[in-house]
Amino acid sequence: MASHASDPDVVREPCVDCGEETPHRVRVEIRTESETTENARFSREPYRIAVCQRCKAETATRMNDV
């Protein structure tokens, strides 16, 4: 019997829009939080981005706040 390797970028987690546990594509993204260009290079933070594969709702969580 052949086994299929699971996609490491897809996890099942609760979706606030769907109201149930659905597959999500997850990535880490560096976002700039400062509006001014002089401080932009000092205001980059990592965010965990999860996109529901059913309804395409996106959730961004600042990782330094976890």
DRENPA-6241 format. One record per residue (C-alpha): x, y, z; residue in one letter. Coordinates in steps of 0.2 Angstrom, whole numbers, padded with zeros to 4 digits, always signed. Example, Ala and Ser with C-alpha at 12.3 -4.5 7.8 and 13.67 -1.06 7.14 Angstrom:
BEGIN
+0062-0022+0039A +0068-0005+0036S 
***
This chain:
BEGIN
+0000+0000+0000M +0007+0017-0005A +0008+0031+0007S +0007+0049+0003H +0018+0062+0011A +0009+0075+0019S +0012+0093+0014D +0021+0102+0028P +0014+0119+0023D -0004+0113+0026V -0011+0110+0043V -0029+0108+0050R -0034+0121+0062E -0050+0131+0067P -0056+0144+0055C -0066+0159+0062V -0075+0162+0046D -0080+0143+0042C -0083+0139+0060G -0075+0123+0060E -0058+0114+0058E -0052+0116+0040T -0035+0114+0030P -0025+0129+0031H -0009+0134+0021R +0003+0142+0033V +0019+0153+0030R +0030+0165+0040V +0031+0182+0033E +0042+0197+0039I +0031+0213+0039R +0037+0231+0042T +0026+0239+0055E +0033+0257+0054S +0024+0270+0042E +0040+0281+0041T +0054+0276+0030T +0068+0281+0042E +0062+0268+0055N +0056+0255+0043A +0072+0244+0044R +0070+0243+0063F +0052+0238+0064S +0051+0222+0055R +0042+0208+0064E +0039+0190+0060P +0020+0185+0057Y +0012+0168+0055R +0000+0169+0040I -0013+0155+0039A -0025+0155+0024V -0040+0143+0025C -0041+0132+0010Q -0060+0132+0010R -0065+0150+0011C -0048+0159+0009K -0049+0169+0025A -0032+0175+0031E -0026+0176+0049T -0010+0185+0053A -0003+0182+0070T +0013+0192+0076R +0025+0179+0082M +0034+0189+0095N +0017+0191+0104D +0014+0173+0106V 
***
